[in-house]
Amino acid sequence: MPVSSGSRLRETLAMRYLTFALCMLACAVGLWLLAHGHREAGGWSAGVFGALTALGWYDMAQDRRAVLRNYPVIGHLRYLLEYVRPEIRQYFIEGDN
């Protein structure tokens, strides 16, 4: 059965924002845990994933970097790997060819 372009588009968009959606879900779970008396686990989870959710909203609103706008939260991995690239090349790759 052929896949329609609409379902392919929905699948692409879902995968693009999956990390951001999981951060929002984990933040909501952390807030729920915090509200139900689990201070340590709920506070840690709500704090970390709340910060990542805020970062994702900021990434989607900014207009300087298309990678961060299209892939909120996980797009920062590209810039981290770009930062450590010289060290990886120095220790693991012998030559340019």
Distance bins in CASP14 RR format, pairs under 12 A and 6 or more apart:
PFRMAT RR
TARGET T0000
AUTHOR 0000-0000-0000
RMODE 2
METHOD distances of the structure
MODEL  1
1 7 0 0 0 0 0 1 0 0 0 0 0
2 8 0 0 0 0 0 1 0 0 0 0 0
3 9 0 0 0 0 0 1 0 0 0 0 0
3 10 0 0 0 0 0 1 0 0 0 0 0
3 11 0 0 0 0 1 0 0 0 0 0 0
3 12 0 0 0 0 0 1 0 0 0 0 0
4 10 0 0 0 0 1 0 0 0 0 0 0
4 11 0 0 0 0 0 1 0 0 0 0 0
5 11 0 0 0 0 0 1 0 0 0 0 0
5 12 0 0 0 0 0 1 0 0 0 0 0
6 12 0 0 0 0 1 0 0 0 0 0 0
6 13 0 0 0 0 1 0 0 0 0 0 0
6 14 0 0 0 0 0 1 0 0 0 0 0
7 13 0 0 0 0 0 1 0 0 0 0 0
7 14 0 0 0 0 0 1 0 0 0 0 0
8 14 0 0 0 0 0 1 0 0 0 0 0
8 15 0 0 0 0 0 1 0 0 0 0 0
9 15 0 0 0 0 0 1 0 0 0 0 0
9 16 0 0 0 0 0 1 0 0 0 0 0
10 16 0 0 0 0 0 1 0 0 0 0 0
10 17 0 0 0 0 0 1 0 0 0 0 0
11 17 0 0 0 0 0 1 0 0 0 0 0
11 18 0 0 0 0 0 1 0 0 0 0 0
12 18 0 0 0 0 0 1 0 0 0 0 0
12 70 0 0 0 0 0 1 0 0 0 0 0
12 71 0 0 0 0 0 1 0 0 0 0 0
13 20 0 0 0 0 0 1 0 0 0 0 0
13 21 0 0 0 0 0 1 0 0 0 0 0
13 70 0 0 0 0 0 1 0 0 0 0 0
13 71 0 0 0 0 0 1 0 0 0 0 0
14 20 0 0 0 0 0 1 0 0 0 0 0
14 21 0 0 0 0 1 0 0 0 0 0 0
14 22 0 0 0 0 0 1 0 0 0 0 0
15 21 0 0 0 0 0 1 0 0 0 0 0
15 22 0 0 0 0 0 1 0 0 0 0 0
15 70 0 0 0 0 0 1 0 0 0 0 0
15 71 0 0 0 0 1 0 0 0 0 0 0
15 74 0 0 0 0 0 1 0 0 0 0 0
16 59 0 0 0 0 0 1 0 0 0 0 0
16 60 0 0 0 0 0 1 0 0 0 0 0
16 67 0 0 0 0 0 1 0 0 0 0 0
16 68 0 0 0 0 0 1 0 0 0 0 0
16 69 0 0 0 0 0 1 0 0 0 0 0
16 70 1 0 0 1 0 0 0 0 0 0 0
16 71 1 0 0 1 0 0 0 0 0 0 0
16 72 0 0 0 0 1 0 0 0 0 0 0
16 73 0 0 0 0 0 1 0 0 0 0 0
16 74 0 0 0 0 1 0 0 0 0 0 0
16 75 0 0 0 0 0 1 0 0 0 0 0
17 23 0 0 0 0 0 1 0 0 0 0 0
17 24 0 0 0 0 1 0 0 0 0 0 0
17 25 0 0 0 0 0 1 0 0 0 0 0
17 53 0 0 0 0 0 1 0 0 0 0 0
17 56 0 0 0 0 1 0 0 0 0 0 0
17 57 0 0 0 0 0 1 0 0 0 0 0
17 59 0 0 0 0 0 1 0 0 0 0 0
17 60 0 0 0 0 1 0 0 0 0 0 0
17 69 0 0 0 0 0 1 0 0 0 0 0
17 70 0 0 0 0 1 0 0 0 0 0 0
17 71 0 0 0 0 1 0 0 0 0 0 0
17 72 1 0 0 1 0 0 0 0 0 0 0
17 73 0 0 0 0 1 0 0 0 0 0 0
17 74 0 0 0 0 1 0 0 0 0 0 0
17 75 0 0 0 0 0 1 0 0 0 0 0
18 24 0 0 0 0 0 1 0 0 0 0 0
18 25 0 0 0 0 0 1 0 0 0 0 0
18 71 0 0 0 0 1 0 0 0 0 0 0
18 72 0 0 0 0 0 1 0 0 0 0 0
18 73 0 0 0 0 1 0 0 0 0 0 0
18 74 0 0 0 0 1 0 0 0 0 0 0
19 25 0 0 0 0 0 1 0 0 0 0 0
19 26 0 0 0 0 0 1 0 0 0 0 0
19 49 0 0 0 0 0 1 0 0 0 0 0
19 52 0 0 0 0 1 0 0 0 0 0 0
19 53 0 0 0 0 0 1 0 0 0 0 0
19 55 0 0 0 0 0 1 0 0 0 0 0
19 56 0 0 0 0 1 0 0 0 0 0 0
19 59 0 0 0 0 0 1 0 0 0 0 0
19 68 0 0 0 0 0 1 0 0 0 0 0
19 70 0 0 0 0 0 1 0 0 0 0 0
19 71 1 0 0 1 0 0 0 0 0 0 0
19 72 1 0 0 1 0 0 0 0 0 0 0
19 73 1 0 1 0 0 0 0 0 0 0 0
19 74 1 0 1 0 0 0 0 0 0 0 0
19 75 0 0 0 0 1 0 0 0 0 0 0
19 76 0 0 0 0 0 1 0 0 0 0 0
19 77 0 0 0 0 1 0 0 0 0 0 0
20 26 0 0 0 0 0 1 0 0 0 0 0
20 27 0 0 0 0 0 1 0 0 0 0 0
20 49 0 0 0 0 0 1 0 0 0 0 0
20 50 0 0 0 0 0 1 0 0 0 0 0
20 52 0 0 0 0 1 0 0 0 0 0 0
20 53 1 0 0 1 0 0 0 0 0 0 0
20 54 0 0 0 0 0 1 0 0 0 0 0
20 55 0 0 0 0 1 0 0 0 0 0 0
20 56 1 0 1 0 0 0 0 0 0 0 0
20 57 0 0 0 0 1 0 0 0 0 0 0
20 58 0 0 0 0 0 1 0 0 0 0 0
20 59 0 0 0 0 1 0 0 0 0 0 0
20 60 1 0 0 1 0 0 0 0 0 0 0
20 68 0 0 0 0 0 1 0 0 0 0 0
20 69 0 0 0 0 0 1 0 0 0 0 0
20 70 0 0 0 0 0 1 0 0 0 0 0
20 71 0 0 0 0 1 0 0 0 0 0 0
20 72 1 0 1 0 0 0 0 0 0 0 0
20 73 1 0 1 0 0 0 0 0 0 0 0
20 74 1 0 0 1 0 0 0 0 0 0 0
20 75 0 0 0 0 1 0 0 0 0 0 0
20 76 0 0 0 0 0 1 0 0 0 0 0
21 27 0 0 0 0 0 1 0 0 0 0 0
21 28 0 0 0 0 0 1 0 0 0 0 0
21 49 0 0 0 0 0 1 0 0 0 0 0
21 52 0 0 0 0 0 1 0 0 0 0 0
21 53 0 0 0 0 1 0 0 0 0 0 0
21 56 0 0 0 0 0 1 0 0 0 0 0
21 60 0 0 0 0 0 1 0 0 0 0 0
21 72 0 0 0 0 1 0 0 0 0 0 0
21 73 0 0 0 0 1 0 0 0 0 0 0
21 74 0 0 0 0 0 1 0 0 0 0 0
22 28 0 0 0 0 0 1 0 0 0 0 0
22 29 0 0 0 0 0 1 0 0 0 0 0
22 49 0 0 0 0 1 0 0 0 0 0 0
22 50 0 0 0 0 0 1 0 0 0 0 0
22 52 0 0 0 0 1 0 0 0 0 0 0
22 53 0 0 0 0 1 0 0 0 0 0 0
22 56 0 0 0 0 0 1 0 0 0 0 0
22 72 0 0 0 0 0 1 0 0 0 0 0
22 73 0 0 0 0 1 0 0 0 0 0 0
22 74 0 0 0 0 1 0 0 0 0 0 0
23 29 0 0 0 0 0 1 0 0 0 0 0
23 30 0 0 0 0 0 1 0 0 0 0 0
23 45 0 0 0 0 0 1 0 0 0 0 0
23 46 0 0 0 0 0 1 0 0 0 0 0
23 47 0 0 0 0 0 1 0 0 0 0 0
23 48 0 0 0 0 1 0 0 0 0 0 0
23 49 1 0 1 0 0 0 0 0 0 0 0
23 50 1 0 0 1 0 0 0 0 0 0 0
23 51 0 0 0 0 1 0 0 0 0 0 0
23 52 1 0 1 0 0 0 0 0 0 0 0
23 53 1 0 1 0 0 0 0 0 0 0 0
23 54 0 0 0 0 1 0 0 0 0 0 0
23 55 0 0 0 0 1 0 0 0 0 0 0
23 56 1 0 0 1 0 0 0 0 0 0 0
23 57 0 0 0 0 0 1 0 0 0 0 0
23 59 0 0 0 0 0 1 0 0 0 0 0
23 72 0 0 0 0 1 0 0 0 0 0 0
23 73 1 0 1 0 0 0 0 0 0 0 0
23 74 0 0 0 0 1 0 0 0 0 0 0
24 30 0 0 0 0 0 1 0 0 0 0 0
24 31 0 0 0 0 0 1 0 0 0 0 0
24 46 0 0 0 0 0 1 0 0 0 0 0
24 49 1 0 0 1 0 0 0 0 0 0 0
24 50 0 0 0 0 1 0 0 0 0 0 0
24 51 0 0 0 0 0 1 0 0 0 0 0
24 52 0 0 0 0 1 0 0 0 0 0 0
24 53 1 0 1 0 0 0 0 0 0 0 0
24 54 0 0 0 0 0 1 0 0 0 0 0
24 55 0 0 0 0 0 1 0 0 0 0 0
24 56 0 0 0 0 1 0 0 0 0 0 0
24 57 0 0 0 0 1 0 0 0 0 0 0
24 60 0 0 0 0 0 1 0 0 0 0 0
24 72 0 0 0 0 0 1 0 0 0 0 0
24 73 0 0 0 0 1 0 0 0 0 0 0
25 31 0 0 0 0 0 1 0 0 0 0 0
25 32 0 0 0 0 0 1 0 0 0 0 0
25 45 0 0 0 0 0 1 0 0 0 0 0
25 46 0 0 0 0 0 1 0 0 0 0 0
25 49 0 0 0 0 1 0 0 0 0 0 0
25 50 0 0 0 0 0 1 0 0 0 0 0
25 52 0 0 0 0 0 1 0 0 0 0 0
25 53 0 0 0 0 1 0 0 0 0 0 0
26 32 0 0 0 0 0 1 0 0 0 0 0
26 33 0 0 0 0 0 1 0 0 0 0 0
26 41 0 0 0 0 0 1 0 0 0 0 0
26 42 0 0 0 0 0 1 0 0 0 0 0
26 43 0 0 0 0 0 1 0 0 0 0 0
26 44 0 0 0 0 0 1 0 0 0 0 0
26 45 1 0 0 1 0 0 0 0 0 0 0
26 46 0 0 0 0 1 0 0 0 0 0 0
26 47 0 0 0 0 1 0 0 0 0 0 0
26 48 0 0 0 0 1 0 0 0 0 0 0
26 49 1 0 1 0 0 0 0 0 0 0 0
26 50 0 0 0 0 1 0 0 0 0 0 0
26 51 0 0 0 0 0 1 0 0 0 0 0
26 52 0 0 0 0 1 0 0 0 0 0 0
26 53 0 0 0 0 1 0 0 0 0 0 0
26 73 0 0 0 0 0 1 0 0 0 0 0
27 33 0 0 0 0 0 1 0 0 0 0 0
27 34 0 0 0 0 0 1 0 0 0 0 0
27 42 0 0 0 0 1 0 0 0 0 0 0
27 43 0 0 0 0 0 1 0 0 0 0 0
27 44 0 0 0 0 0 1 0 0 0 0 0
27 45 1 0 0 1 0 0 0 0 0 0 0
27 46 1 0 1 0 0 0 0 0 0 0 0
27 47 1 0 0 1 0 0 0 0 0 0 0
27 48 0 0 0 0 1 0 0 0 0 0 0
27 49 1 1 0 0 0 0 0 0 0 0 0
27 50 1 0 1 0 0 0 0 0 0 0 0
27 51 0 0 0 0 1 0 0 0 0 0 0
27 52 1 0 0 1 0 0 0 0 0 0 0
27 53 1 0 1 0 0 0 0 0 0 0 0
27 54 0 0 0 0 1 0 0 0 0 0 0
27 55 0 0 0 0 0 1 0 0 0 0 0
27 56 0 0 0 0 0 1 0 0 0 0 0
27 57 0 0 0 0 0 1 0 0 0 0 0
27 73 0 0 0 0 0 1 0 0 0 0 0
28 34 0 0 0 0 0 1 0 0 0 0 0
28 35 0 0 0 0 0 1 0 0 0 0 0
28 42 0 0 0 0 0 1 0 0 0 0 0
28 45 0 0 0 0 1 0 0 0 0 0 0
28 46 0 0 0 0 1 0 0 0 0 0 0
28 47 0 0 0 0 0 1 0 0 0 0 0
28 49 0 0 0 0 1 0 0 0 0 0 0
28 50 0 0 0 0 1 0 0 0 0 0 0
28 53 0 0 0 0 1 0 0 0 0 0 0
29 35 0 0 0 0 0 1 0 0 0 0 0
29 36 0 0 0 0 0 1 0 0 0 0 0
29 38 0 0 0 0 0 1 0 0 0 0 0
29 41 0 0 0 0 1 0 0 0 0 0 0
29 42 0 0 0 0 1 0 0 0 0 0 0
29 43 0 0 0 0 0 1 0 0 0 0 0
29 44 0 0 0 0 0 1 0 0 0 0 0
29 45 1 0 0 1 0 0 0 0 0 0 0
29 46 0 0 0 0 1 0 0 0 0 0 0
29 47 0 0 0 0 0 1 0 0 0 0 0
29 48 0 0 0 0 0 1 0 0 0 0 0
29 49 0 0 0 0 1 0 0 0 0 0 0
29 50 0 0 0 0 0 1 0 0 0 0 0
29 53 0 0 0 0 0 1 0 0 0 0 0
30 36 0 0 0 0 1 0 0 0 0 0 0
30 37 0 0 0 0 0 1 0 0 0 0 0
30 38 0 0 0 0 1 0 0 0 0 0 0
30 39 0 0 0 0 0 1 0 0 0 0 0
30 40 0 0 0 0 0 1 0 0 0 0 0
30 41 1 0 0 1 0 0 0 0 0 0 0
30 42 1 0 1 0 0 0 0 0 0 0 0
30 43 1 0 0 1 0 0 0 0 0 0 0
30 44 0 0 0 0 1 0 0 0 0 0 0
30 45 1 1 0 0 0 0 0 0 0 0 0
30 46 1 0 1 0 0 0 0 0 0 0 0
30 47 0 0 0 0 1 0 0 0 0 0 0
30 48 0 0 0 0 1 0 0 0 0 0 0
30 49 1 0 0 1 0 0 0 0 0 0 0
30 50 0 0 0 0 1 0 0 0 0 0 0
30 53 0 0 0 0 0 1 0 0 0 0 0
31 37 0 0 0 0 0 1 0 0 0 0 0
31 38 0 0 0 0 0 1 0 0 0 0 0
31 41 0 0 0 0 0 1 0 0 0 0 0
31 42 1 0 0 1 0 0 0 0 0 0 0
31 43 0 0 0 0 1 0 0 0 0 0 0
31 44 0 0 0 0 0 1 0 0 0 0 0
31 45 0 0 0 0 1 0 0 0 0 0 0
31 46 1 0 1 0 0 0 0 0 0 0 0
31 47 0 0 0 0 1 0 0 0 0 0 0
31 49 0 0 0 0 1 0 0 0 0 0 0
31 50 0 0 0 0 1 0 0 0 0 0 0
31 53 0 0 0 0 0 1 0 0 0 0 0
32 38 0 0 0 0 1 0 0 0 0 0 0
32 41 0 0 0 0 0 1 0 0 0 0 0
32 42 0 0 0 0 1 0 0 0 0 0 0
32 43 0 0 0 0 0 1 0 0 0 0 0
32 45 0 0 0 0 1 0 0 0 0 0 0
32 46 0 0 0 0 1 0 0 0 0 0 0
32 49 0 0 0 0 0 1 0 0 0 0 0
33 39 0 0 0 0 1 0 0 0 0 0 0
33 40 0 0 0 0 1 0 0 0 0 0 0
33 41 1 0 1 0 0 0 0 0 0 0 0
33 42 1 1 0 0 0 0 0 0 0 0 0
33 43 1 0 0 1 0 0 0 0 0 0 0
33 44 0 0 0 0 1 0 0 0 0 0 0
33 45 1 0 0 1 0 0 0 0 0 0 0
33 46 1 0 0 1 0 0 0 0 0 0 0
33 47 0 0 0 0 0 1 0 0 0 0 0
33 49 0 0 0 0 0 1 0 0 0 0 0
34 40 0 0 0 0 1 0 0 0 0 0 0
34 41 0 0 0 0 1 0 0 0 0 0 0
34 42 1 0 1 0 0 0 0 0 0 0 0
34 43 1 0 1 0 0 0 0 0 0 0 0
34 44 0 0 0 0 1 0 0 0 0 0 0
34 45 0 0 0 0 1 0 0 0 0 0 0
34 46 1 0 1 0 0 0 0 0 0 0 0
34 47 0 0 0 0 1 0 0 0 0 0 0
34 49 0 0 0 0 0 1 0 0 0 0 0
34 50 0 0 0 0 0 1 0 0 0 0 0
35 42 0 0 0 0 1 0 0 0 0 0 0
35 43 0 0 0 0 0 1 0 0 0 0 0
35 46 0 0 0 0 1 0 0 0 0 0 0
36 42 0 0 0 0 1 0 0 0 0 0 0
36 43 0 0 0 0 0 1 0 0 0 0 0
37 43 0 0 0 0 0 1 0 0 0 0 0
38 44 0 0 0 0 1 0 0 0 0 0 0
38 45 0 0 0 0 1 0 0 0 0 0 0
38 46 0 0 0 0 0 1 0 0 0 0 0
39 45 0 0 0 0 0 1 0 0 0 0 0
39 46 0 0 0 0 0 1 0 0 0 0 0
40 46 0 0 0 0 0 1 0 0 0 0 0
40 47 0 0 0 0 0 1 0 0 0 0 0
41 47 0 0 0 0 0 1 0 0 0 0 0
41 48 0 0 0 0 0 1 0 0 0 0 0
41 49 0 0 0 0 0 1 0 0 0 0 0
42 48 0 0 0 0 1 0 0 0 0 0 0
42 49 0 0 0 0 1 0 0 0 0 0 0
42 50 0 0 0 0 0 1 0 0 0 0 0
43 49 0 0 0 0 1 0 0 0 0 0 0
43 50 0 0 0 0 0 1 0 0 0 0 0
43 51 0 0 0 0 0 1 0 0 0 0 0
44 50 0 0 0 0 0 1 0 0 0 0 0
44 51 0 0 0 0 0 1 0 0 0 0 0
45 51 0 0 0 0 0 1 0 0 0 0 0
45 52 0 0 0 0 0 1 0 0 0 0 0
45 53 0 0 0 0 0 1 0 0 0 0 0
46 52 0 0 0 0 0 1 0 0 0 0 0
46 53 0 0 0 0 1 0 0 0 0 0 0
46 54 0 0 0 0 0 1 0 0 0 0 0
47 53 0 0 0 0 1 0 0 0 0 0 0
47 54 0 0 0 0 1 0 0 0 0 0 0
47 55 0 0 0 0 0 1 0 0 0 0 0
48 54 0 0 0 0 0 1 0 0 0 0 0
48 55 0 0 0 0 0 1 0 0 0 0 0
48 73 0 0 0 0 0 1 0 0 0 0 0
49 55 0 0 0 0 0 1 0 0 0 0 0
49 56 0 0 0 0 0 1 0 0 0 0 0
49 73 0 0 0 0 0 1 0 0 0 0 0
50 56 0 0 0 0 1 0 0 0 0 0 0
50 57 0 0 0 0 1 0 0 0 0 0 0
50 58 0 0 0 0 0 1 0 0 0 0 0
50 73 0 0 0 0 0 1 0 0 0 0 0
51 57 0 0 0 0 0 1 0 0 0 0 0
51 58 0 0 0 0 0 1 0 0 0 0 0
51 73 0 0 0 0 0 1 0 0 0 0 0
52 58 0 0 0 0 0 1 0 0 0 0 0
52 59 0 0 0 0 0 1 0 0 0 0 0
52 72 0 0 0 0 1 0 0 0 0 0 0
52 73 1 0 1 0 0 0 0 0 0 0 0
52 74 0 0 0 0 0 1 0 0 0 0 0
52 75 0 0 0 0 0 1 0 0 0 0 0
52 76 0 0 0 0 1 0 0 0 0 0 0
53 59 0 0 0 0 0 1 0 0 0 0 0
53 60 0 0 0 0 0 1 0 0 0 0 0
53 72 0 0 0 0 1 0 0 0 0 0 0
53 73 0 0 0 0 1 0 0 0 0 0 0
54 60 0 0 0 0 0 1 0 0 0 0 0
54 61 0 0 0 0 0 1 0 0 0 0 0
54 72 0 0 0 0 0 1 0 0 0 0 0
54 73 0 0 0 0 0 1 0 0 0 0 0
55 61 0 0 0 0 0 1 0 0 0 0 0
55 62 0 0 0 0 0 1 0 0 0 0 0
55 68 0 0 0 0 1 0 0 0 0 0 0
55 72 1 0 0 1 0 0 0 0 0 0 0
55 73 1 0 0 1 0 0 0 0 0 0 0
55 74 0 0 0 0 0 1 0 0 0 0 0
55 75 0 0 0 0 0 1 0 0 0 0 0
55 76 1 0 0 1 0 0 0 0 0 0 0
56 62 0 0 0 0 1 0 0 0 0 0 0
56 68 0 0 0 0 1 0 0 0 0 0 0
56 69 0 0 0 0 1 0 0 0 0 0 0
56 70 0 0 0 0 0 1 0 0 0 0 0
56 71 0 0 0 0 1 0 0 0 0 0 0
56 72 1 1 0 0 0 0 0 0 0 0 0
56 73 1 0 1 0 0 0 0 0 0 0 0
56 74 0 0 0 0 1 0 0 0 0 0 0
56 75 0 0 0 0 1 0 0 0 0 0 0
56 76 0 0 0 0 1 0 0 0 0 0 0
57 68 0 0 0 0 0 1 0 0 0 0 0
57 69 0 0 0 0 0 1 0 0 0 0 0
57 72 1 0 0 1 0 0 0 0 0 0 0
57 73 0 0 0 0 1 0 0 0 0 0 0
58 64 0 0 0 0 0 1 0 0 0 0 0
58 65 0 0 0 0 0 1 0 0 0 0 0
58 68 0 0 0 0 1 0 0 0 0 0 0
58 69 0 0 0 0 0 1 0 0 0 0 0
58 72 0 0 0 0 1 0 0 0 0 0 0
58 73 0 0 0 0 1 0 0 0 0 0 0
58 76 0 0 0 0 0 1 0 0 0 0 0
59 65 0 0 0 0 1 0 0 0 0 0 0
59 66 0 0 0 0 0 1 0 0 0 0 0
59 67 0 0 0 0 1 0 0 0 0 0 0
59 68 1 0 1 0 0 0 0 0 0 0 0
59 69 1 0 0 1 0 0 0 0 0 0 0
59 70 0 0 0 0 1 0 0 0 0 0 0
59 71 0 0 0 0 1 0 0 0 0 0 0
59 72 1 1 0 0 0 0 0 0 0 0 0
59 73 1 0 0 1 0 0 0 0 0 0 0
59 74 0 0 0 0 1 0 0 0 0 0 0
59 75 1 0 0 1 0 0 0 0 0 0 0
59 76 1 0 0 1 0 0 0 0 0 0 0
59 78 0 0 0 0 0 1 0 0 0 0 0
59 79 0 0 0 0 0 1 0 0 0 0 0
60 66 0 0 0 0 0 1 0 0 0 0 0
60 68 0 0 0 0 1 0 0 0 0 0 0
60 69 1 0 0 1 0 0 0 0 0 0 0
60 70 0 0 0 0 1 0 0 0 0 0 0
60 71 0 0 0 0 1 0 0 0 0 0 0
60 72 1 0 1 0 0 0 0 0 0 0 0
60 73 0 0 0 0 1 0 0 0 0 0 0
60 75 0 0 0 0 0 1 0 0 0 0 0
61 68 0 0 0 0 0 1 0 0 0 0 0
61 69 0 0 0 0 1 0 0 0 0 0 0
61 72 0 0 0 0 1 0 0 0 0 0 0
62 68 1 0 0 1 0 0 0 0 0 0 0
62 69 1 0 0 1 0 0 0 0 0 0 0
62 70 0 0 0 0 0 1 0 0 0 0 0
62 72 0 0 0 0 1 0 0 0 0 0 0
62 75 0 0 0 0 0 1 0 0 0 0 0
63 69 1 0 0 1 0 0 0 0 0 0 0
63 70 0 0 0 0 0 1 0 0 0 0 0
65 71 0 0 0 0 1 0 0 0 0 0 0
65 72 0 0 0 0 0 1 0 0 0 0 0
65 75 0 0 0 0 1 0 0 0 0 0 0
65 76 0 0 0 0 1 0 0 0 0 0 0
65 78 0 0 0 0 1 0 0 0 0 0 0
65 79 0 0 0 0 1 0 0 0 0 0 0
65 82 0 0 0 0 0 1 0 0 0 0 0
66 72 0 0 0 0 0 1 0 0 0 0 0
66 75 0 0 0 0 0 1 0 0 0 0 0
66 78 0 0 0 0 0 1 0 0 0 0 0
67 73 0 0 0 0 0 1 0 0 0 0 0
67 74 0 0 0 0 1 0 0 0 0 0 0
67 75 1 0 1 0 0 0 0 0 0 0 0
67 76 0 0 0 0 1 0 0 0 0 0 0
67 77 0 0 0 0 1 0 0 0 0 0 0
67 78 1 0 1 0 0 0 0 0 0 0 0
67 79 1 0 0 1 0 0 0 0 0 0 0
67 80 0 0 0 0 0 1 0 0 0 0 0
67 81 0 0 0 0 0 1 0 0 0 0 0
67 82 0 0 0 0 0 1 0 0 0 0 0
68 74 0 0 0 0 1 0 0 0 0 0 0
68 75 1 0 1 0 0 0 0 0 0 0 0
68 76 1 0 0 1 0 0 0 0 0 0 0
68 77 0 0 0 0 0 1 0 0 0 0 0
68 78 0 0 0 0 1 0 0 0 0 0 0
68 79 0 0 0 0 1 0 0 0 0 0 0
69 75 0 0 0 0 1 0 0 0 0 0 0
70 78 0 0 0 0 0 1 0 0 0 0 0
71 77 0 0 0 0 1 0 0 0 0 0 0
71 78 0 0 0 0 1 0 0 0 0 0 0
71 79 0 0 0 0 0 1 0 0 0 0 0
74 80 0 0 0 0 0 1 0 0 0 0 0
74 81 0 0 0 0 0 1 0 0 0 0 0
75 81 0 0 0 0 1 0 0 0 0 0 0
75 82 0 0 0 0 0 1 0 0 0 0 0
76 82 0 0 0 0 0 1 0 0 0 0 0
76 83 0 0 0 0 0 1 0 0 0 0 0
77 83 0 0 0 0 0 1 0 0 0 0 0
77 84 0 0 0 0 0 1 0 0 0 0 0
78 84 0 0 0 0 0 1 0 0 0 0 0
78 85 0 0 0 0 0 1 0 0 0 0 0
79 85 0 0 0 0 0 1 0 0 0 0 0
80 87 0 0 0 0 0 1 0 0 0 0 0
80 88 0 0 0 0 0 1 0 0 0 0 0
81 87 0 0 0 0 0 1 0 0 0 0 0
81 88 0 0 0 0 1 0 0 0 0 0 0
81 89 0 0 0 0 0 1 0 0 0 0 0
82 88 0 0 0 0 0 1 0 0 0 0 0
82 89 0 0 0 0 0 1 0 0 0 0 0
84 90 0 0 0 0 0 1 0 0 0 0 0
84 91 0 0 0 0 0 1 0 0 0 0 0
84 92 0 0 0 0 0 1 0 0 0 0 0
85 91 0 0 0 0 0 1 0 0 0 0 0
85 92 0 0 0 0 0 1 0 0 0 0 0
85 93 0 0 0 0 0 1 0 0 0 0 0
86 92 0 0 0 0 0 1 0 0 0 0 0
86 93 0 0 0 0 0 1 0 0 0 0 0
87 93 0 0 0 0 0 1 0 0 0 0 0
89 95 0 0 0 0 1 0 0 0 0 0 0
89 96 0 0 0 0 1 0 0 0 0 0 0
END
